């Protein structure tokens, strides 16, 4: 589902910013829902275990450190509403 939303964002948002002046209420609500889902994905990733050298890491502190040193800031900046 996230991949479909990423494709939507990658294709529609540049077109919207360039050519569409006003959007309907339904489009606004849909885009708000997309932003909420992306932020939910960021929160879920904070609690998702990962493998490190063939060992499953389930310690929340280690998970947060790993996520913060990797994709967190990219995920967070892409989750900011346009």
KERO-820100 format. One record per residue (C-alpha): residue in one letter; x, y, z. Coordinates in Angstrom, 1 decimal. Example, Ala and Ser with C-alpha at 12.3 -4.5 7.8 and 13.67 -1.06 7.14 Angstrom:
<rs>
<r><rest>a</rest><x>12.3</x><y>-4.5</y><z>7.8</z></r>
<r><rest>s</rest><x>13.7</x><y>-1.1</y><z>7.1</z></r>
</rs>
This chain:
<rs>
<r><rest>x</rest><x>0.0</x><y>0.0</y><z>0.0</z></r>
<r><rest>x</rest><x>2.8</x><y>2.4</y><z>0.8</z></r>
<r><rest>x</rest><x>4.4</x><y>1.8</y><z>-2.6</z></r>
<r><rest>x</rest><x>1.1</x><y>2.8</y><z>-4.3</z></r>
<r><rest>x</rest><x>0.9</x><y>6.0</y><z>-2.2</z></r>
<r><rest>x</rest><x>4.6</x><y>6.7</y><z>-3.0</z></r>
<r><rest>x</rest><x>3.8</x><y>6.4</y><z>-6.7</z></r>
<r><rest>x</rest><x>0.8</x><y>8.7</y><z>-6.3</z></r>
<r><rest>x</rest><x>2.9</x><y>11.2</y><z>-4.5</z></r>
<r><rest>x</rest><x>5.7</x><y>11.0</y><z>-7.0</z></r>
<r><rest>x</rest><x>3.4</x><y>11.5</y><z>-10.0</z></r>
<r><rest>x</rest><x>0.5</x><y>13.6</y><z>-8.9</z></r>
<r><rest>x</rest><x>2.1</x><y>16.1</y><z>-6.5</z></r>
<r><rest>x</rest><x>4.5</x><y>17.6</y><z>-9.1</z></r>
<r><rest>x</rest><x>1.6</x><y>17.9</y><z>-11.6</z></r>
<r><rest>x</rest><x>-0.6</x><y>19.5</y><z>-8.9</z></r>
<r><rest>x</rest><x>2.1</x><y>22.0</y><z>-7.9</z></r>
<r><rest>x</rest><x>2.8</x><y>23.0</y><z>-11.5</z></r>
<r><rest>x</rest><x>-0.5</x><y>23.0</y><z>-13.2</z></r>
<r><rest>x</rest><x>-3.5</x><y>22.8</y><z>-10.8</z></r>
<r><rest>x</rest><x>-4.5</x><y>25.9</y><z>-8.9</z></r>
<r><rest>x</rest><x>-7.4</x><y>24.8</y><z>-6.8</z></r>
<r><rest>x</rest><x>-8.2</x><y>21.3</y><z>-5.6</z></r>
<r><rest>x</rest><x>-11.5</x><y>20.0</y><z>-4.4</z></r>
<r><rest>x</rest><x>-12.4</x><y>19.0</y><z>-0.8</z></r>
<r><rest>x</rest><x>-12.2</x><y>15.4</y><z>-1.7</z></r>
<r><rest>x</rest><x>-8.6</x><y>15.7</y><z>-3.0</z></r>
<r><rest>x</rest><x>-7.6</x><y>17.6</y><z>0.1</z></r>
<r><rest>x</rest><x>-9.1</x><y>14.9</y><z>2.4</z></r>
<r><rest>x</rest><x>-7.4</x><y>12.2</y><z>0.3</z></r>
<r><rest>x</rest><x>-4.0</x><y>14.0</y><z>0.5</z></r>
<r><rest>x</rest><x>-4.5</x><y>14.4</y><z>4.3</z></r>
<r><rest>x</rest><x>-5.2</x><y>10.7</y><z>4.6</z></r>
<r><rest>x</rest><x>-2.0</x><y>9.9</y><z>2.6</z></r>
<r><rest>x</rest><x>0.0</x><y>12.2</y><z>4.9</z></r>
<r><rest>x</rest><x>-1.4</x><y>10.5</y><z>8.0</z></r>
<r><rest>x</rest><x>-0.6</x><y>7.1</y><z>6.6</z></r>
<r><rest>x</rest><x>3.0</x><y>8.1</y><z>5.9</z></r>
<r><rest>x</rest><x>3.3</x><y>9.5</y><z>9.5</z></r>
<r><rest>x</rest><x>1.8</x><y>6.2</y><z>10.8</z></r>
<r><rest>x</rest><x>4.5</x><y>4.3</y><z>8.8</z></r>
<r><rest>x</rest><x>7.2</x><y>6.4</y><z>10.5</z></r>
<r><rest>x</rest><x>5.7</x><y>5.5</y><z>13.9</z></r>
<r><rest>x</rest><x>5.4</x><y>1.8</y><z>13.1</z></r>
<r><rest>x</rest><x>9.0</x><y>1.7</y><z>11.9</z></r>
<r><rest>x</rest><x>10.1</x><y>2.8</y><z>15.4</z></r>
<r><rest>x</rest><x>8.7</x><y>-0.5</y><z>16.8</z></r>
<r><rest>x</rest><x>9.8</x><y>-2.9</y><z>14.0</z></r>
<r><rest>x</rest><x>12.5</x><y>-5.3</y><z>14.8</z></r>
<r><rest>x</rest><x>15.4</x><y>-5.8</y><z>12.4</z></r>
<r><rest>x</rest><x>18.3</x><y>-8.2</y><z>11.8</z></r>
<r><rest>x</rest><x>21.9</x><y>-7.3</y><z>12.6</z></r>
<r><rest>x</rest><x>24.5</x><y>-9.9</y><z>11.8</z></r>
<r><rest>x</rest><x>22.0</x><y>-12.8</y><z>11.7</z></r>
<r><rest>x</rest><x>20.5</x><y>-11.7</y><z>15.0</z></r>
<r><rest>x</rest><x>17.0</x><y>-10.3</y><z>15.5</z></r>
<r><rest>x</rest><x>17.2</x><y>-7.0</y><z>17.4</z></r>
<r><rest>x</rest><x>14.0</x><y>-6.4</y><z>19.4</z></r>
<r><rest>x</rest><x>15.4</x><y>-3.8</y><z>21.9</z></r>
<r><rest>x</rest><x>13.4</x><y>-0.6</y><z>21.3</z></r>
<r><rest>x</rest><x>16.5</x><y>1.6</y><z>22.0</z></r>
<r><rest>x</rest><x>18.5</x><y>-0.2</y><z>19.4</z></r>
<r><rest>x</rest><x>15.6</x><y>-0.1</y><z>16.9</z></r>
<r><rest>x</rest><x>15.3</x><y>3.7</y><z>17.5</z></r>
<r><rest>x</rest><x>19.0</x><y>4.2</y><z>17.1</z></r>
<r><rest>x</rest><x>19.1</x><y>2.2</y><z>14.0</z></r>
<r><rest>x</rest><x>16.2</x><y>4.0</y><z>12.4</z></r>
<r><rest>x</rest><x>17.4</x><y>7.5</y><z>13.5</z></r>
<r><rest>x</rest><x>20.8</x><y>6.8</y><z>11.9</z></r>
<r><rest>x</rest><x>19.3</x><y>5.6</y><z>8.7</z></r>
<r><rest>x</rest><x>16.0</x><y>6.5</y><z>7.0</z></r>
<r><rest>x</rest><x>14.2</x><y>8.5</y><z>9.7</z></r>
<r><rest>x</rest><x>15.0</x><y>12.0</y><z>8.5</z></r>
<r><rest>x</rest><x>14.2</x><y>11.0</y><z>4.9</z></r>
<r><rest>x</rest><x>10.9</x><y>9.5</y><z>6.0</z></r>
<r><rest>x</rest><x>10.0</x><y>12.4</y><z>8.2</z></r>
<r><rest>x</rest><x>10.7</x><y>15.1</y><z>5.5</z></r>
<r><rest>x</rest><x>8.6</x><y>13.2</y><z>3.0</z></r>
<r><rest>x</rest><x>5.8</x><y>12.9</y><z>5.5</z></r>
<r><rest>x</rest><x>5.4</x><y>16.7</y><z>5.9</z></r>
<r><rest>x</rest><x>2.1</x><y>17.8</y><z>4.2</z></r>
<r><rest>x</rest><x>2.5</x><y>19.8</y><z>1.0</z></r>
</rs>
